[in-house]
Amino acid sequence: MRVLVAEDERLLADTLAQGLRRLSMAVDVVYDGESALEKLAVNRYDVAVLDRDLPGRTGDEVCRQLAGSEAGTRVLMLTAAAGIRDRVEGLGLGADDYLTKPFAFAELVARLQALSRRSAAALPPVLEQDGIVLDVTRHTAAREGLTLALSPKEYAVLHVLMRAGGRVVSAEDLLEQAWDEHADPFTNSVRTTVMTLRRKLGDPPVIHTLPRFGYRLGG
């Protein structure tokens, strides 16, 4: 999942990003509305977490503009205003969900996962292929009943490959979906992560490299 966090409380924004990255999400962070619009114009996100009270261009403006586009990005609004009228206004702007501050991090994660499932073709919370079981809700992976100790990036790459359902996924698509904007497209990050993931998955090999095309999961 790729997420944009737009929140002017820098400590909160950075803490959220750190926690979400531990759950294998690719997260970009901005602290004002104008920067949020710039990121949304050049990157594809599954979900945008928008504070309503962003400086400059408010979260309401960002949400309204995003709702009028064809980006397909889901919006989770954050606000300190807990009144029913405030929630109704936020949803009326085009937000998909609404969370009032203070909130529990676990609830934020659950709402993000639910919104991500709605941002594309519906997928079950547990994916299975070639003896591999990926539980998105519990953030666990296993093969033939044996738990896999994956790093956040390895888990994210496996998730992208399993979502592809046997289709070839290019290195560029893996970078876009499993890494954030700071990833260097000229590094060997994808190749190295796939290599360590392949080793942890064990035999028989299930990740196949198609030179010049990408990677495919399948026996």
C-alpha positions as a printed NumPy array, in Angstrom:
array([[  0.   ,   0.   ,   0.   ],
       [  1.259,   3.496,  -0.823],
       [  0.068,   6.26 ,   1.503],
       [  0.362,  10.043,   1.57 ],
       [  0.251,  11.595,   5.046],
       [ -0.612,  15.313,   4.97 ],
       [ -0.487,  16.636,   8.53 ],
       [  0.931,  19.944,   9.811],
       [  1.752,  18.568,  13.264],
       [  5.186,  17.36 ,  12.26 ],
       [  5.747,  15.053,  15.205],
       [  2.407,  13.342,  14.612],
       [  3.011,  13.083,  10.862],
       [  6.496,  11.642,  11.253],
       [  5.374,   9.227,  13.982],
       [  2.519,   7.966,  11.823],
       [  4.848,   7.499,   8.865],
       [  7.346,   5.581,  10.973],
       [  4.65 ,   3.262,  12.31 ],
       [  3.118,   2.637,   8.879],
       [  6.503,   1.892,   7.327],
       [  7.026,  -0.795,   9.951],
       [  3.88 ,  -2.384,   8.517],
       [  5.459,  -2.449,   5.047],
       [  3.562,   0.555,   3.705],
       [  5.297,   3.051,   1.411],
       [  4.676,   6.456,   2.985],
       [  5.326,  10.005,   1.792],
       [  4.849,  12.909,   4.227],
       [  3.94 ,  16.57 ,   3.645],
       [  3.058,  19.309,   6.121],
       [  0.867,  21.658,   4.065],
       [ -1.889,  21.509,   1.483],
       [  0.083,  22.846,  -1.463],
       [  2.717,  20.159,  -1.035],
       [ -0.032,  17.538,  -0.777],
       [ -1.47 ,  18.613,  -4.135],
       [  1.996,  18.512,  -5.705],
       [  2.594,  14.942,  -4.493],
       [ -0.86 ,  13.808,  -5.609],
       [ -0.221,  15.247,  -9.059],
       [  2.903,  13.15 ,  -9.683],
       [  2.464,   9.998,  -7.568],
       [ -0.218,   7.344,  -7.37 ],
       [ -1.443,   6.67 ,  -3.831],
       [ -3.875,   4.092,  -2.533],
       [ -4.912,   6.324,   0.37 ],
       [ -4.298,   9.934,   1.403],
       [ -4.491,  10.788,   5.112],
       [ -5.514,  14.464,   5.187],
       [ -5.702,  16.773,   8.169],
       [ -8.6  ,  19.196,   7.594],
       [ -6.665,  22.13 ,   9.045],
       [ -3.598,  22.104,   6.788],
       [ -1.911,  25.496,   6.338],
       [ -2.188,  27.239,   2.974],
       [ -4.489,  25.011,   0.954],
       [ -6.671,  23.325,   3.572],
       [ -7.373,  19.635,   3.747],
       [-10.903,  20.419,   2.596],
       [ -9.542,  22.004,  -0.596],
       [ -7.189,  19.098,  -1.218],
       [-10.001,  16.596,  -0.671],
       [-12.373,  18.479,  -2.964],
       [ -9.799,  18.625,  -5.75 ],
       [ -8.868,  14.968,  -5.321],
       [-12.505,  13.892,  -5.366],
       [-12.953,  15.677,  -8.69 ],
       [-10.011,  13.872, -10.285],
       [ -9.708,  10.367, -11.68 ],
       [ -6.812,   9.401,  -9.416],
       [ -8.772,   6.754,  -7.528],
       [ -7.034,   7.693,  -4.265],
       [ -9.144,   7.102,  -1.171],
       [ -9.223,   9.851,   1.467],
       [ -9.117,   9.452,   5.24 ],
       [ -9.793,  12.808,   6.912],
       [ -8.216,  13.658,  10.276],
       [ -9.599,  16.413,  12.479],
       [ -9.855,  17.551,  16.066],
       [-13.516,  18.445,  15.462],
       [-15.64 ,  15.535,  16.644],
       [-19.126,  16.926,  16.013],
       [-21.575,  15.164,  13.712],
       [-21.835,  18.27 ,  11.515],
       [-18.049,  18.29 ,  11.043],
       [-18.017,  14.62 ,  10.042],
       [-20.899,  15.148,   7.631],
       [-19.111,  18.133,   6.062],
       [-15.912,  16.131,   5.616],
       [-17.7  ,  13.222,   3.984],
       [-19.631,  15.649,   1.823],
       [-16.356,  16.968,   0.414],
       [-15.593,  13.537,  -0.971],
       [-13.717,  11.916,   1.912],
       [-14.127,   8.149,   2.185],
       [-13.644,   7.972,   5.933],
       [-13.247,  10.264,   8.927],
       [-11.148,   9.907,  12.087],
       [-11.134,  12.35 ,  14.987],
       [ -8.091,  13.215,  17.096],
       [ -6.885,  11.769,  19.336],
       [ -7.103,   8.312,  17.792],
       [ -5.577,   4.889,  18.306],
       [ -2.903,   3.945,  15.785],
       [ -4.433,   0.47 ,  15.435],
       [ -7.732,   2.023,  14.349],
       [ -5.973,   4.204,  11.771],
       [ -4.264,   1.123,  10.33 ],
       [ -7.53 ,  -0.817,  10.183],
       [ -9.242,   2.044,   8.354],
       [ -6.349,   2.385,   5.904],
       [ -6.463,  -1.315,   5.118],
       [-10.213,  -1.158,   4.559],
       [ -9.865,   1.856,   2.25 ],
       [ -7.032,   0.234,   0.318],
       [ -9.212,  -2.792,  -0.401],
       [-11.771,  -0.396,  -1.877],
       [ -9.213,   1.472,  -4.012],
       [ -8.864,  -1.398,  -6.482],
       [-10.489,  -4.686,  -7.317],
       [-11.676,  -6.287,  -4.101],
       [ -9.11 ,  -8.658,  -2.615],
       [ -9.528, -10.986,   0.366],
       [ -7.638, -10.085,   3.546],
       [ -5.794, -13.417,   3.308],
       [ -3.974, -14.198,   0.044],
       [ -2.872, -17.741,  -0.838],
       [ -0.687, -18.985,  -3.675],
       [  1.802, -21.833,  -4.113],
       [  1.616, -22.758,  -0.436],
       [  2.211, -19.16 ,   0.644],
       [ -0.337, -17.559,   2.958],
       [ -0.232, -13.783,   3.403],
       [ -2.505, -12.403,   6.117],
       [ -2.769,  -8.694,   5.4  ],
       [ -4.722,  -7.905,   8.558],
       [ -2.261,  -9.62 ,  10.901],
       [  0.741,  -8.682,   8.754],
       [  2.059, -12.255,   8.708],
       [  3.38 , -14.55 ,   6.015],
       [  3.92 , -18.303,   5.965],
       [  4.804, -21.03 ,   3.49 ],
       [  3.627, -24.588,   3.955],
       [  2.672, -23.725,   7.528],
       [  6.093, -22.283,   8.441],
       [  6.155, -18.627,   9.478],
       [  8.379, -16.397,   7.36 ],
       [ 10.501, -13.745,   9.099],
       [ 10.309, -11.034,   6.449],
       [ 11.562,  -7.47 ,   6.568],
       [  8.965,  -4.749,   5.849],
       [ 10.233,  -4.361,   2.262],
       [ 10.29 ,  -8.121,   1.634],
       [  6.717,  -8.355,   2.902],
       [  5.656,  -5.427,   0.707],
       [  7.222,  -6.98 ,  -2.41 ],
       [  5.592, -10.338,  -1.674],
       [  2.248,  -8.573,  -1.219],
       [  2.558,  -6.824,  -4.595],
       [  3.513, -10.068,  -6.345],
       [  0.642, -11.994,  -4.754],
       [ -1.837,  -9.267,  -5.65 ],
       [ -0.691,  -9.604,  -9.257],
       [ -2.042, -13.162,  -9.295],
       [  0.721, -14.635, -11.431],
       [  1.089, -11.662, -13.769],
       [  4.525, -10.179, -14.413],
       [  5.35 ,  -7.141, -12.267],
       [  8.08 ,  -4.827, -13.533],
       [ 10.83 ,  -3.484, -11.279],
       [  9.4  ,   0.   , -11.868],
       [  5.977,  -1.08 , -10.595],
       [  7.56 ,  -2.672,  -7.534],
       [  9.395,   0.576,  -6.809],
       [  6.206,   2.579,  -7.185],
       [  4.09 ,   0.337,  -4.994],
       [  6.524,  -0.851,  -2.303],
       [  8.929,   2.083,  -1.908],
       [  8.36 ,   5.755,  -1.132],
       [  9.405,   8.787,  -3.168],
       [ 12.938,   8.721,  -1.782],
       [ 13.756,   5.438,  -3.504],
       [ 16.505,   5.764,  -6.094],
       [ 15.336,   4.079,  -9.317],
       [ 18.95 ,   3.435, -10.292],
       [ 19.847,   1.379,  -7.211],
       [ 19.674,  -2.39 ,  -6.875],
       [ 17.068,  -2.168,  -4.103],
       [ 14.428,  -4.17 ,  -5.966],
       [ 16.814,  -6.866,  -7.172],
       [ 18.396,  -7.215,  -3.712],
       [ 15.039,  -7.397,  -1.934],
       [ 13.704,  -9.98 ,  -4.388],
       [ 16.865, -12.031,  -3.93 ],
       [ 16.57 , -12.131,  -0.119],
       [ 12.819, -12.774,  -0.334],
       [ 13.396, -15.668,  -2.737],
       [ 15.921, -17.158,  -0.313],
       [ 13.548, -16.887,   2.646],
       [ 10.694, -18.475,   0.698],
       [ 12.871, -21.518,   0.167],
       [ 12.505, -24.371,  -2.319],
       [ 11.031, -24.97 ,  -4.752],
       [ 11.574, -21.419,  -6.067],
       [  8.354, -19.495,  -6.708],
       [  9.646, -16.052,  -7.736],
       [ 10.797, -16.069, -11.337],
       [ 12.833, -13.34 , -13.023],
       [ 11.95 , -12.483, -16.597],
       [ 14.888, -10.466, -17.971],
       [ 13.864,  -6.999, -19.167],
       [ 10.267,  -7.587, -18.028],
       [ 10.217,  -8.086, -14.257],
       [  9.172, -10.714, -11.753],
       [  6.379, -13.254, -11.5  ],
       [  5.161, -15.347,  -8.578],
       [  4.102, -18.856,  -9.475],
       [  5.262, -22.462,  -9.408]])
